């Protein structure tokens, strides 16, 4: 029996702040180390592999000082760049509900664009 990867959800309250780091569809892998399809899932509030979310978190933390929204939400006057990285890291992602049932395509499967992903997240009542 093959073990399923751990899944988590990136905090949707941070997604809009992370968008300046994403760039275009062609740049997201180089800038953040994740695929465009993973970014679409994140925008929609869908679970992604924990390793994907951790890679995104690490790259976002490295560039956090360049993002006004993150500087505003996580201020720290004693930090050299004004960002409370520990607070940002602690709220970046949460575990997804583990479904021990048979593998099925999750709701939202097949989303193709950011606009569609945002609409999906709002229609599904995904917080954020």
Helices and strands as residue ranges (DSSP letters): E 7-10, H 12-22, H 28-32, H 36-44, E 48-49, H 50-63, G 64-66, H 68-73, H 85-91, E 93-95, H 114-123
